[in-house]
């Protein structure tokens, strides 16, 4: 039976690269975005044509509809990649309730709900793999308050879910990205030059670098890895 993978926020940058990589490995990939037509176009252009679903990951009801679609259309889910992200750069003094809720709901609550709903499906089919996209940073960051708080939550969500779901043959791991591709919310490199002497690698990463790491953690090659965070950051954590 064909294996099914769901990638949240998968019409650009890392999410699109992950969807393409999994499709090349033979997965039927469900592409998701707030922009339904864009998700449909990306799904149709995958190396192994996938499916699509319009989803607002800041809205809990929209996530429920997504997983109802997965259950009814496919009856299985083998891989979930929580990738969707939203950020509005602000300090704690500048963070209003609206920004806090939008950021936490998109970057943390959606990861909780998607993991929970995915695990319910995976349990029925003997297991699966969840990979969360987080940041590689191990400390806070100035003027990225709500985003970094959410990503800190994702790190502990990964570890706790890994413990809870291991008995059901569901592995939960994370990939921590550094400066990879375009910044969240951007689609061109006008604000992020490729060359970066601050990084040991000398340059920022390609979306495919993260996609390779995700594909590894989602595969049977990583069958003995639980609750890990694989940093894909060009050595950023060595110098910060």
Buried (B, 14 or more C-beta within 10 A) or exposed (E): EEBBBBBBBBBBBBBBBBBBBBBBBEBBBBBBBBEEEBBBEBBEBBBBEBBBBBBBBBBEEBBEBBBEBBBEEBEBBBBBBBBBBBBBBBEEEEBEEEBBEBBBBBBBBBBBBBBBBBBEBBBEBEBBBBBBBBBBBEEEEEEBBBBBBBBBBBBEBBBBBBEBBBEBBBBBBBBBBBBBBBBBEEEEEEEBEEEBEEBEBEEBBBBBBBBBBBBBBBEEEBEEBBBBBBBBBBBBBEEB
